[in-house]
Amino acid sequence: MTDADATSRLPDMEALWALAERFEAARADDPALAGAGMDDMLRLVPGQRAVCRGHIDGRPCVWRIFLDGHDTAAAREWAELQRIWPEMNKGPFRVVEPLYFSPEHGMIAVQEIEGKPLFKLLWKAPPRKRAQWLDPAAQWLRQYTESSESWQEAGHIGWLQRAERAARKQPFEELRKLETAILSELGRLAR
């Protein structure tokens, strides 16, 4: 290993310092954070967010700290956590419990759970063994999306009009013939 390789794996000390200062400013501003702490950085996406391990009210947590300009992302993520937690708070397909949100500081705390993230598990597993995780992942996703689904008539008119406009611009004759047949079938199905 070269010195450059070792240096590239060191944390960004300026980013860590700025994160610690921001966390301490939030603690000073919000009494609910009096017993909260930040232990170590798990991930830093420069300019977007930091993910850190820590604790709040004596419970291990993961802090998601959204960096400047990403306040709406924090609010959207909190709203989604609030939406899905009542639906998936127990059983094999659960999600992490939302613990704390500070819109002023762009900070969210969620329950820390043991285990290996699915994508890491898949990436490290031998290719022949990866398929065993597909069905449980699909079942989890199905449960996650089910509560936000609703039945309504398909809005096919706009899609069909877009397809027709795109087909009129098709410069290749062979593809134009294929698209014409497909559009004809789409029109029949839409009726």
Disulfide bonds with the S-S distance in Angstrom:
none
